[in-house]
């Protein structure tokens, strides 16, 4: 309810002034909620004219504010969207084409202060809006060409001049709506309507330059749908329109982004020198062009060569953006992307070689970005070094050259090029801010291919120390697993390769524990426990399956059994053959080792034993399981050969050969490792020693599958 109070108001006060001072009684009335507003109005009409009433709003903000304009009736919106002038005029006159009265709509309009009531009610209907803030003119601009609406001297034509600049909740004017649907006639009529209003010459310019909440003018909408006729119409009316907004996404940037080359040319030709190249996040149109089309890039470089050294909010130039493109997963797409990227990047370099010496906010130069790419960057790097050889020594904020970045990101294709004789020796041995060389990073990442590429270059130093006093061999031994050793594990191979090549440890005290080492030791204990749990669960299933299979095979002999009336009744019919004996031995080995693996896994999974015992049994279980799989494959091949050889000898041989492929697959990784290490070891050590040692190591690993606790 309205209440009387003497408290000081906390909202803005309404002060009335008169030509002369009059002594009168004053009252203060406060409305505490929207429902009391009508009561205040009634009170004001009943008050004596000689009494002054000061009305103030309550500070309570819990009520929801009402929309600034009445909500448009759906029948009015339907008539406006129909595009029919007659339907809308009939509705505003009080009845539709079927003669149905629309008094319910008209009764919601406000009462006029003076003048004709019918005309006022119709104009009030045109002041209503949809829930999205659209007026009748927004709907007409979207769904009609405006031929009947604006040619007649009617109510809609008069009211449209007042609605021309009204913006909906997204900030769109009716001109935005007309341009968005590509309605050239409506766009032209709206511009003519603005030109007729009050004879103001700048009214058309103001309408065209009105921006919505996305900072888009109607020109942006025309560019987005690719309508060059509307673009030309706008530019003829306002040649400076392509420079809006002053910051953000310009029409030219949007045209390049959508690959609308014809529209981009129209904007450039009709704007003169007043053309904005800006884009979002500090980018320019060239940032978009380098990722879209080479032809667009050439066109922009011909217009404005300074775009090549403009940086976005991240400090990236168009060259940074171009060479950071990641190719698709399909080979054809990847090859096409690489070729396009190479040609576009070289085009940017020829236009302005200085772009190669601009670093982004992270301190990375374009050559560092190329090295960090996930695809083949050899051609791009070659192009950079050919165009400007001095960029080879550029260092980023961490003191890394592009060689450091290459080995840190683990690419594969550029390694052989960078580690060959094409580059000077000093670049391969440069140290970053932490003192790490490329060899340090290769060992740290555990990439054997990169290590072999570096070892293959005799100029690479093996014993440089970083800021921690560690050589590459120190890092390799620090990365070794603490409790598990496996001959095909990358960490083991790297340690052996460095030692064989002549690498030395740093000048550090052995066994001296730092605080970080103690924390790392505790973490290693936790990691070992998790590895034991996961390894036990995964291996246990396989060992039990193999034991079950071999146990069943021992009592289901191939070839069947002799009859009971035979001298040796119940014995296998194929007993006594060499292949049969070999089959029995292989099956027995598979059963024995799989059972031993099961027992070891039971111990490794039991919390009753210490961590060392559990880890040792897990290693032994893996070894036993590997032997049992080999024996199982041999048993299968021998059993099949024994049955098929008398009747299909070639088929039996083929089955044995295919079974042998399983054994080769088990050691294919070891063979690949040996092939990688032979070349660098031959370069670092005498050939007479390399081949015998490599052959002996390979044979021993295959025969014994060396694995065990450390």
C-alpha positions in Angstrom: 0.0 0.0 0.0 1.0 3.6 -0.4 2.3 4.9 2.9 3.3 8.2 4.3 6.8 8.6 5.7 9.2 11.2 6.9 12.4 9.3 6.2 15.0 10.8 3.8 14.7 9.4 0.3 17.5 7.3 -1.0 16.5 7.6 -4.7 16.6 10.5 -7.1 14.2 13.2 -6.1 11.8 15.0 -8.4 12.0 18.7 -7.9 9.4 21.0 -9.5 10.0 24.7 -9.9 7.4 27.4 -10.6 7.6 31.0 -11.7 6.7 32.1 -8.2 6.9 30.6 -4.7 3.5 29.4 -3.3 2.9 28.3 0.3 1.2 25.0 0.3 0.9 21.8 2.3 3.3 19.0 1.2 2.9 15.2 1.4 5.4 12.4 0.6 4.0 9.2 -0.9 6.0 6.1 -1.7 5.0 3.1 -3.9 6.5 0.0 -2.4 5.6 -2.4 -5.3 4.3 -2.1 -8.9 0.7 -2.9 -7.8 0.6 0.4 -5.9 1.3 2.5 -8.9 -2.4 2.7 -9.9 -3.4 3.6 -6.4 -0.9 6.5 -6.6 -2.4 7.7 -9.8 -5.9 7.6 -8.3 -4.7 9.5 -5.2 -3.1 12.2 -7.4 -6.4 12.7 -9.3 -8.3 13.1 -6.0 -5.9 15.4 -4.3 -6.8 19.1 -3.9 -4.9 21.2 -6.4 -3.6 23.4 -3.6 -1.8 20.5 -2.1 1.7 19.6 -3.4 2.4 15.9 -3.6 6.0 14.6 -3.9 6.1 11.1 -5.3 9.2 8.9 -5.1 9.9 5.3 -6.1 10.7 2.6 -3.5 14.3 1.2 -3.4 13.1 -2.4 -3.4 14.5 -4.1 -6.5 13.0 -7.5 -6.0 10.2 -6.8 -8.6 10.9 -7.7 -12.3 11.0 -4.6 -14.5 8.4 -4.4 -17.2 9.3 -4.2 -20.9 9.6 -0.7 -22.2 6.9 -1.2 -24.8 3.8 -3.3 -24.9 4.1 -6.8 -26.4 2.9 -7.1 -30.0 -0.2 -9.0 -30.6 0.4 -12.2 -32.6 -2.3 -11.2 -35.2 -0.5 -8.0 -35.8 2.8 -9.8 -36.2 1.3 -12.3 -38.5 -0.1 -9.6 -40.7 3.3 -7.8 -40.8 5.1 -11.1 -41.6 2.7 -12.0 -44.4 4.1 -9.2 -46.6 0.5 -8.1 -47.5 -0.2 -4.4 -47.2 -4.0 -5.0 -47.3 -4.0 -7.4 -44.4 -2.0 -5.0 -42.2 -4.1 -2.0 -43.1 -7.4 -3.9 -42.5 -6.1 -5.0 -39.1 -5.1 -1.4 -38.2 -8.6 -0.2 -39.3 -10.3 -2.5 -36.9 -11.2 -5.6 -38.8 -9.4 -8.1 -41.0 -10.2 -9.3 -44.5 -12.9 -11.6 -43.1 -14.6 -8.7 -41.3 -13.7 -9.9 -37.8 -13.3 -7.1 -35.3 -10.0 -6.6 -33.6 -11.3 -4.5 -30.8 -9.4 -6.6 -28.3 -6.1 -5.5 -29.8 -7.1 -1.9 -30.1 -8.4 -1.7 -26.6 -4.9 -2.4 -25.3 -3.6 0.8 -26.8 -3.1 3.9 -24.7 -5.6 6.7 -24.6 -4.6 9.8 -26.5 -4.0 13.1 -24.9 -5.7 14.9 -27.7 -6.6 14.4 -31.4 -8.4 11.7 -33.2 -8.8 8.5 -31.1 -8.9 6.1 -34.0 -5.6 7.4 -35.5 -4.0 7.4 -32.1 -5.0 3.8 -31.4 -3.6 2.6 -34.7 -0.3 4.4 -34.1 -0.1 2.9 -30.6 -0.4 -0.6 -32.1 2.6 0.1 -34.3 4.6 1.0 -31.2 4.3 -2.5 -29.8 7.2 -5.0 -30.0 7.8 -8.7 -30.0 9.6 -10.5 -27.3 12.8 -10.1 -29.3 12.3 -6.3 -29.5 11.3 -6.3 -33.2 8.8 -3.7 -34.4 6.4 -3.9 -37.2 9.0 -2.4 -39.5 11.5 -5.2 -38.6 8.9 -7.8 -39.7 8.1 -5.8 -42.9 11.7 -5.4 -43.8 12.3 -9.1 -43.4 9.3 -10.5 -45.3 8.2 -7.8 -47.8 9.7 -5.7 -50.6 7.8 -2.6 -49.3 6.2 -1.7 -52.6 2.7 -1.1 -51.2 3.8 -0.2 -47.7 5.8 2.9 -48.6 4.3 4.0 -51.9 1.0 4.9 -50.2 0.6 7.9 -48.0 -0.8 5.7 -45.2 -0.2 5.1 -41.5 2.6 2.6 -41.9 4.5 4.9 -44.2 4.3 7.7 -41.6 5.1 5.5 -38.7 8.0 3.8 -40.4 10.0 7.0 -40.3 9.9 6.9 -36.5 10.7 3.2 -36.4 13.6 3.4 -38.9 16.3 3.6 -36.1 14.7 1.4 -33.6 16.9 -1.5 -32.6 15.7 -4.9 -31.2 17.3 -6.8 -28.4 20.2 -7.8 -30.6 20.7 -4.2 -31.7 19.5 -4.8 -35.3 17.6 -2.1 -37.1 15.1 -2.8 -39.9 17.9 -2.2 -42.4 19.9 -5.0 -40.8 16.9 -7.3 -41.2 16.5 -6.4 -44.9 20.2 -6.9 -45.7 20.3 -10.2 -43.8 17.7 -11.7 -46.1 19.1 -10.1 -49.2 16.0 -8.0 -49.9 17.5 -5.4 -52.3 14.2 -3.6 -52.9 13.5 -3.2 -49.2 17.0 -2.0 -48.5 16.7 0.6 -51.2 13.3 1.7 -49.9 14.5 2.0 -46.3 17.4 4.2 -47.5 15.0 6.4 -49.5 12.8 6.6 -46.4 15.8 7.9 -44.3 16.7 10.4 -47.1 13.1 11.8 -47.1 13.0 12.2 -43.3 13.3 15.9 -42.4 15.7 16.7 -45.2 18.7 15.7 -43.0 21.5 14.8 -45.3 23.3 12.8 -42.6 20.3 10.6 -41.7 21.2 8.0 -44.4 24.8 7.9 -43.2 23.7 7.5 -39.6 21.4 4.7 -40.5 24.1 2.8 -42.5 26.6 3.2 -39.8 24.4 2.0 -37.0 25.9 -1.0 -35.3 24.2 -3.9 -33.5 25.5 -5.6 -30.4 28.0 -7.6 -32.5 29.4 -4.3 -33.8 28.0 -5.2 -37.2 26.5 -2.7 -39.6 24.0 -3.7 -42.3 27.0 -4.0 -44.6 28.3 -6.9 -42.6 24.9 -8.7 -43.1 25.2 -8.2 -46.9 28.7 -9.5 -46.9 27.7 -12.5 -44.8 25.1 -13.7 -47.3 27.3 -12.9 -50.3 25.1 -10.3 -51.9 27.4 -8.0 -53.9 24.5 -5.9 -55.2 23.5 -4.7 -51.7 27.2 -4.2 -50.9 27.6 -1.9 -53.8 24.4 -0.1 -52.9 25.6 0.6 -49.4 29.1 1.7 -50.6 27.5 4.1 -53.1 25.6 5.8 -50.3 28.5 5.9 -47.9 32.0 5.2 -49.2 33.4 5.2 -45.6 31.1 2.4 -44.5 33.8 -0.3 -44.9 35.8 1.4 -42.2 33.3 0.5 -39.5 33.6 -0.7 -36.8 36.8 1.1 -35.9 37.9 -1.9 -33.9 36.8 -5.5 -34.4 35.6 -7.5 -37.4 35.5 -5.3 -40.5 33.5 -6.1 -43.6 36.6 -6.9 -45.5 37.8 -9.4 -42.9 34.4 -11.1 -43.0 34.5 -11.2 -46.8 38.0 -12.8 -46.7 36.9 -15.2 -44.0 34.0 -16.4 -46.2 36.2 -16.4 -49.3 34.0 -13.8 -51.1 36.7 -12.4 -53.4 34.3 -10.4 -55.6 32.8 -8.6 -52.6 36.3 -7.9 -51.2 37.3 -6.3 -54.5 34.1 -4.2 -54.4 34.9 -3.0 -50.9 38.4 -2.1 -51.9 37.5 -0.3 -55.1 34.6 1.7 -53.7 36.1 2.7 -50.4 39.2 4.4 -51.7 41.8 4.7 -49.0 39.2 4.5 -46.1 39.1 0.7 -45.7 39.5 -1.2 -42.5 41.4 -4.5 -42.6 40.8 -5.2 -38.9 39.4 -8.4 -37.4 38.6 -9.9 -34.0 41.3 -10.4 -31.3 43.6 -7.9 -33.0 43.9 -9.8 -36.3 43.7 -8.4 -39.7 42.3 -9.6 -43.0 45.6 -11.2 -44.0 45.4 -13.5 -40.9 42.3 -14.9 -42.4 43.5 -15.0 -46.0 46.6 -17.2 -45.2 44.3 -19.9 -43.9 41.8 -19.7 -46.7 43.3 -19.2 -50.2 46.6 -18.3 -51.8 44.8 -16.0 -54.3 43.2 -14.0 -51.5 46.6 -13.7 -49.9 48.2 -12.4 -53.1 45.3 -9.9 -53.5 45.7 -8.5 -50.0 49.5 -8.2 -50.2 49.0 -6.2 -53.4 46.7 -3.8 -51.5 48.6 -3.4 -48.2 52.0 -5.0 -47.7 52.2 -3.7 -44.1 49.7 -6.3 -43.0 52.5 -8.9 -42.9 54.0 -7.5 -39.7 50.8 -6.6 -37.9 50.4 -8.8 -34.8 47.2 -10.0 -33.1 46.5 -10.1 -29.3 48.8 -13.1 -29.0 51.6 -11.4 -30.9 51.1 -13.7 -33.9 51.7 -12.3 -37.4 50.0 -13.9 -40.5 53.2 -15.9 -41.0 52.9 -17.4 -37.5 49.4 -18.4 -38.3 50.1 -19.8 -41.7 52.9 -22.2 -40.6 51.0 -23.4 -37.5 48.3 -25.1 -39.6 47.9 -28.8 -38.7 47.1 -31.0 -41.6 44.1 -33.4 -41.7 44.3 -37.1 -40.9 43.8 -38.2 -44.5 47.1 -38.4 -46.5 45.8 -36.5 -49.5 44.5 -33.7 -47.4 47.7 -33.6 -45.4 49.8 -33.4 -48.6 47.6 -30.6 -50.0 47.8 -28.6 -46.8 51.5 -28.9 -46.6 52.0 -27.7 -50.2 49.6 -24.8 -49.7 51.2 -23.8 -46.4 54.7 -23.9 -48.0 53.7 -21.7 -51.0 51.8 -19.2 -48.9 54.5 -18.9 -46.3 57.1 -18.3 -49.0 54.8 -15.7 -50.5 54.6 -13.8 -47.2 58.4 -13.9 -46.9 59.0 -12.5 -50.4 56.5 -9.8 -49.7 58.2 -8.8 -46.4 61.3 -10.8 -45.1 61.2 -8.8 -41.8 58.2 -10.9 -40.7 60.6 -13.7 -40.0 62.2 -11.7 -37.2 59.0 -10.9 -35.3 58.4 -12.9 -32.1 54.9 -13.6 -30.6 54.0 -13.0 -27.0 55.7 -16.3 -26.0 58.9 -15.2 -27.6 58.6 -17.7 -30.5 59.7 -16.7 -34.0 58.1 -18.2 -37.1 60.9 -20.7 -37.4 60.1 -22.0 -33.9 56.4 -22.3 -34.8 57.3 -24.3 -37.9 59.5 -26.6 -35.9 56.6 -27.1 -33.4 54.2 -28.1 -36.2 52.8 -31.7 -36.0 53.4 -32.3 -39.7 56.4 -32.3 -41.9 58.0 -28.9 -41.6 61.2 -29.6 -43.6 60.2 -27.7 -46.6 59.1 -24.6 -44.6 62.3 -24.6 -42.6 64.4 -25.0 -45.8 62.5 -22.0 -47.3 63.2 -19.9 -44.2 66.9 -20.7 -44.2 67.2 -20.1 -47.9 65.4 -16.8 -47.7 67.2 -15.6 -44.6 70.1 -17.8 -43.4 70.7 -15.6 -40.4 67.4 -16.7 -38.8 69.0 -20.1 -37.9 70.3 -18.8 -34.6 67.1 -17.1 -33.4 66.3 -18.0 -29.8 62.9 -17.8 -28.2 62.1 -16.6 -24.6 63.5 -19.9 -23.2 66.8 -19.6 -25.1 65.8 -22.4 -27.5 66.7 -22.6 -31.2 64.4 -24.2 -33.6 66.5 -27.4 -33.2 65.5 -27.5 -29.5 61.8 -27.1 -30.4 62.1 -29.9 -33.0 63.3 -32.4 -30.4 61.0 -31.2 -27.7 57.8 -31.6 -29.8 58.9 -35.1 -31.0 58.3 -34.7 -34.8 59.8 -37.3 -37.0 60.2 -36.0 -40.6 62.6 -33.1 -40.2 65.1 -34.9 -37.9 67.3 -36.4 -40.5 67.6 -33.0 -42.3 68.5 -31.0 -39.2 71.0 -33.6 -37.9 72.8 -34.0 -41.2 75.6 -31.9 -42.7 73.2 -29.2 -44.1 73.4 -27.2 -40.8 76.5 -25.8 -39.0 77.8 -27.8 -36.1 77.4 -25.0 -33.5 73.6 -25.0 -33.9 73.4 -28.7 -32.9 75.4 -28.1 -29.8 73.7 -24.8 -28.6 72.3 -24.8 -25.1 69.1 -23.2 -23.9 68.5 -21.2 -20.8 68.6 -24.5 -18.8 71.8 -25.6 -20.4 70.2 -28.4 -22.4 71.3 -29.3 -25.9 69.2 -31.1 -28.4 70.7 -34.4 -27.3 69.6 -33.7 -23.7 66.0 -33.1 -24.9 66.1 -36.2 -27.1 67.1 -38.4 -24.2 64.6 -36.7 -21.9 61.8 -37.4 -24.3 62.8 -41.0 -24.8 62.6 -40.7 -28.6 65.0 -43.3 -29.9 64.8 -42.1 -33.5 65.9 -38.6 -32.6 68.7 -40.0 -30.5 70.0 -42.1 -33.4 69.8 -39.1 -35.8 72.0 -37.1 -33.4 74.4 -39.9 -32.7 74.8 -40.4 -36.5 76.3 -36.9 -36.7 79.9 -37.1 -35.3 80.0 -33.4 -34.6 77.4 -33.6 -31.8 79.0 -33.5 -28.4 77.9 -36.3 -26.1 79.2 -35.0 -22.8 78.0 -31.4 -22.4 76.4 -30.7 -19.0 73.3 -28.6 -18.4 72.7 -26.3 -15.4 72.1 -29.3 -13.2 75.5 -30.8 -14.1 73.9 -33.6 -16.0 75.1 -35.1 -19.3 72.7 -36.9 -21.6 73.9 -40.2 -20.1 72.9 -39.0 -16.6 69.4 -38.2 -17.8 69.2 -41.6 -19.5 70.0 -43.4 -16.3 67.7 -41.2 -14.3 64.9 -42.2 -16.6 65.6 -45.9 -16.1 62.8 -47.8 -14.4 63.7 -48.4 -10.8 62.4 -52.0 -10.4 61.7 -53.4 -13.9 64.1 -54.1 -16.7 63.1 -55.2 -20.2 65.4 -55.6 -23.2 62.9 -53.8 -25.6 62.2 -50.9 -23.3 63.2 -47.5 -24.8 64.9 -46.3 -21.7 67.1 -49.4 -21.5 68.1 -49.1 -25.2 69.0 -45.4 -24.9 71.2 -46.1 -21.9 73.0 -48.9 -23.7 73.3 -46.9 -27.0 74.9 -43.9 -25.2 77.3 -46.1 -23.3 78.3 -47.9 -26.4 78.9 -44.7 -28.3 81.2 -43.4 -25.6 79.0 -41.0 -23.6 80.2 -40.2 -20.0 78.5 -39.2 -16.8 78.7 -35.7 -15.3 81.1 -34.7 -12.5 78.7 -35.3 -9.7 78.8 -37.1 -6.4 77.1 -40.5 -6.7 74.5 -41.4 -4.2 74.0 -37.8 -2.9 70.3 -37.4 -2.2 68.7 -34.1 -2.6 65.3 -33.1 -1.2 63.7 -33.6 -4.7 65.3 -37.0 -5.0 63.6 -38.1 -1.7 60.2 -36.9 -2.9 60.8 -38.6 -6.2 61.7 -41.8 -4.5 58.4 -41.8 -2.6 56.5 -41.1 -5.8 58.4 -44.0 -7.5 57.2 -46.3 -4.7 53.6 -45.3 -5.4 54.0 -45.7 -9.2 55.6 -49.1 -8.7 52.6 -50.2 -6.6 50.2 -49.1 -9.2 52.2 -50.8 -12.0 52.2 -54.1 -10.0 48.4 -53.9 -9.5 47.7 -53.2 -13.2 50.3 -55.8 -14.5 48.9 -58.5 -12.2 45.3 -58.0 -13.4 46.2 -58.0 -17.1 48.6 -61.0 -17.1 46.6 -63.2 -14.8 43.9 -63.7 -17.3 46.3 -64.8 -20.1 48.2 -67.2 -17.9 45.1 -69.0 -16.7 43.7 -69.3 -20.3 47.0 -70.8 -21.5 47.1 -73.3 -18.6 43.6 -74.4 -19.3 44.2 -74.8 -23.0 47.4 -76.9 -22.6 45.8 -79.0 -19.9 42.9 -79.9 -22.2 45.3 -80.6 -25.1 47.1 -83.2 -23.0 43.9 -85.4 -22.7 42.6 -84.7 -26.2 45.5 -86.1 -28.3 45.5 -85.6 -32.0 44.8 -88.8 -34.0 42.7 -90.4 -31.2 43.5 -93.4 -29.0 44.0 -97.2 -29.6 41.1 -99.5 -29.0 40.8 -101.3 -25.7 41.4 -104.8 -27.2 44.8 -103.6 -28.5 48.0 -104.5 -26.7 48.5 -100.8 -25.7 44.8 -100.0 -25.5 43.9 -96.4 -24.6 47.2 -94.9 -25.7 47.6 -92.3 -28.5 47.7 -93.8 -32.0 50.5 -91.4 -33.1 52.7 -92.1 -30.1 56.3 -92.9 -31.0 56.7 -90.4 -33.8 59.2 -87.6 -33.5 56.7 -84.9 -34.2 54.3 -86.4 -31.6 57.1 -86.3 -29.0 57.9 -82.7 -29.9 54.3 -81.8 -29.6 54.0 -83.3 -26.1 57.1 -81.5 -24.9 56.0 -78.2 -26.3 52.6 -78.5 -24.8 54.1 -79.6 -21.4 56.4 -76.5 -21.5 53.5 -74.2 -22.2 51.5 -75.7 -19.3 54.4 -75.6 -16.9 55.4 -72.0 -17.5 51.9 -70.8 -17.6 51.2 -72.4 -14.3 54.4 -70.9 -12.9 53.3 -67.5 -14.2 50.0 -68.0 -12.4 51.7 -68.7 -9.1 54.0 -65.7 -9.5 51.0 -63.5 -10.3 49.2 -64.8 -7.2 52.2 -63.6 -5.1 52.5 -60.3 -6.9 48.9 -59.5 -6.3 49.0 -60.5 -2.6 49.5 -57.7 0.0 51.1 -60.3 2.3 54.4 -59.8 0.5 56.7 -56.8 0.4 56.8 -54.5 -2.6 60.2 -55.8 -3.8 59.0 -59.4 -3.7 55.8 -58.6 -5.5 57.7 -56.6 -8.2 60.2 -59.5 -8.7 57.4 -62.0 -9.1 55.6 -59.8 -11.6 58.8 -59.7 -13.7 59.2 -63.5 -13.4 55.5 -64.0 -14.4 56.0 -62.0 -17.5 59.1 -64.0 -18.5 57.3 -67.3 -17.8 54.2 -66.2 -19.7 56.4 -65.2 -22.7 58.0 -68.6 -22.8 54.6 -70.4 -22.5 53.2 -68.4 -25.4 56.2 -69.4 -27.5 55.7 -73.1 -26.5 52.0 -72.9 -27.2 52.7 -71.7 -30.8 55.2 -74.4 -31.3 52.7 -77.0 -30.0 50.1 -75.8 -32.4 52.4 -75.9 -35.4 53.7 -79.4 -34.5 50.3 -80.8 -33.9 48.9 -79.5 -37.2 52.0 -80.8 -39.1 51.7 -84.2 -37.5 48.1 -84.6 -38.7 48.4 -83.0 -42.2 51.9 -84.1 -43.3 50.9 -87.6 -44.5 48.1 -86.3 -46.7 48.8 -82.6 -47.4 52.5 -81.9 -46.8 52.5 -78.5 -48.4 49.6 -77.3 -46.4 51.3 -78.5 -43.2 54.5 -76.5 -44.2 52.4 -73.4 -44.8 50.7 -73.7 -41.4 54.1 -74.0 -39.7 55.4 -70.9 -41.6 52.4 -68.8 -40.6 52.9 -69.9 -37.0 56.5 -68.7 -37.1 55.2 -65.2 -38.0 53.8 -64.9 -34.5 57.3 -65.5 -33.1 58.8 -62.8 -35.4 56.1 -60.3 -34.5 57.0 -60.8 -30.8 60.5 -59.5 -31.6 59.8 -57.0 -34.4 60.4 -54.0 -32.1 63.8 -55.4 -31.1 64.7 -55.8 -34.8 63.7 -52.2 -35.5 65.7 -51.0 -32.6 68.8 -52.8 -33.8 68.4 -51.5 -37.3 68.2 -47.9 -36.0 71.3 -48.3 -33.8 73.6 -49.9 -36.3 74.4 -46.8 -38.4 75.1 -44.3 -35.5 77.2 -47.0 -33.7 79.2 -47.6 -36.8 80.0 -43.9 -37.0 80.9 -43.6 -33.3 82.6 -46.9 -32.9 84.7 -49.0 -35.3 82.6 -51.1 -37.7 84.5 -54.3 -36.9 83.1 -54.2 -33.4 79.6 -52.9 -34.2 78.2 -55.7 -36.3 79.3 -58.6 -34.1 78.0 -56.9 -30.9 74.7 -56.0 -32.5 74.2 -59.5 -34.0 75.1 -61.2 -30.7 72.8 -58.9 -28.7 69.9 -59.5 -31.1 70.3 -63.3 -31.0 70.6 -63.4 -27.2 67.5 -61.3 -26.7 65.5 -63.4 -29.0 66.5 -66.7 -27.5 66.3 -65.8 -23.9 64.0 -62.8 -24.0 66.0 -61.2 -21.2 63.8 -59.8 -18.5 64.1 -59.6 -14.7 64.2 -57.5 -11.6 66.8 -54.8 -11.2 
